[in-house]
Each structure stands twice: as C-alpha cells, then as structure tokens.
Amino acid sequence: MNLTVRDAARRLGVSPSLVYDWCRRHLLTHFRFARPGKRGKILIPDDALGEFVERFKVSPETAPSPVRLKHIRQ
C-alpha cells in the first residue's frame, strides 16, 4: 500500500512539511508522479516508511551513554 505525504505525516505524528523535506533530501524512499516541470504527486510505500522509522529507532542498547558535564555542580 502507498501512502500520501499527509497520511505518512499523520501516521508518524509529524508535519507534512517535514515529510516533504525527508523526500527532498532523499532520506525517505518515495515515488514522484509528475510531468516535466511539475511537482506532481508523492507516494510513499508503507514498507519504506517502516524501514525509515527503524533506522532512527533508539533503544537502551544503541543509545549513547550519558555525558557528564564537569562545569555543572551536582
């Protein structure tokens, strides 16, 4: 199933402009259907959205260790 930019944004809880930015920067796999010189329509495969989200998943195993700042008294 393919999602529109608005559907993908709604599913992730972000703005459509952020999804457009990810597409523009080629971070999110998508299809663009348009004539030359036109913006056209962007469709995002459902599985591509899932893969995109997995790339940014932070878990206790992958999270960086906390940094202690020396100039802050505790």
C-alpha positions as CSV (number, residue, x, y, z in Angstrom):
1,M,0.0,0.0,0.0
2,N,1.2,3.5,-0.8
3,L,0.7,6.5,1.5
4,T,0.3,10.1,0.6
5,V,2.6,12.6,2.3
6,R,-0.3,13.7,4.6
7,D,-1.1,10.1,5.5
8,A,2.6,9.4,6.3
9,A,2.9,12.5,8.4
10,R,-0.3,11.6,10.3
11,R,1.0,8.1,11.0
12,L,4.3,9.4,12.3
13,G,2.8,12.4,14.2
14,V,4.9,14.9,12.3
15,S,4.1,17.8,9.9
16,P,3.7,17.1,6.1
17,S,6.4,19.7,5.5
18,L,8.9,17.5,7.4
19,V,7.9,14.5,5.3
20,Y,8.4,16.6,2.1
21,D,11.8,17.6,3.4
22,W,12.8,14.0,4.0
23,C,11.7,13.2,0.4
24,R,13.6,16.2,-1.0
25,R,16.7,15.1,0.8
26,H,16.2,11.5,-0.4
27,L,16.1,10.2,3.2
28,L,12.7,8.6,2.7
29,T,12.0,6.3,-0.3
30,H,9.1,7.6,-2.4
31,F,7.7,7.7,-5.9
32,R,7.0,11.0,-7.6
33,F,4.5,11.0,-10.4
34,A,4.7,14.2,-12.5
35,R,5.2,15.7,-15.9
36,P,8.5,17.5,-16.5
37,G,8.5,20.9,-14.7
38,K,5.6,19.9,-12.5
39,R,5.6,19.0,-8.8
40,G,3.2,16.1,-9.2
41,K,2.2,13.6,-6.5
42,I,4.4,11.9,-4.0
43,L,3.5,8.4,-2.8
44,I,5.4,6.6,0.0
45,P,5.4,2.8,0.1
46,D,4.1,1.6,3.5
47,D,7.1,-0.7,4.0
48,A,9.5,2.1,3.1
49,L,8.0,4.2,5.9
50,G,8.5,1.3,8.4
51,E,12.2,0.9,7.3
52,F,12.7,4.7,7.6
53,V,11.4,4.6,11.2
54,E,13.5,1.6,12.1
55,R,16.7,3.5,11.0
56,F,16.0,6.1,13.7
57,K,15.0,3.7,16.5
58,V,16.8,4.3,19.7
59,S,16.9,1.5,22.3
60,P,18.9,1.1,25.5
61,E,21.5,-1.0,23.6
62,T,22.0,1.7,20.9
63,A,21.6,4.8,23.0
64,P,24.8,6.8,23.7
65,S,25.9,6.8,27.3
66,P,25.0,9.9,29.3
67,V,27.7,12.7,29.2
68,R,28.6,14.3,32.5
69,L,29.3,18.0,32.2
70,K,32.2,18.9,34.5
71,H,31.2,22.6,34.9
72,I,27.8,21.7,36.5
73,R,27.9,21.1,40.2
74,Q,25.9,18.2,41.5
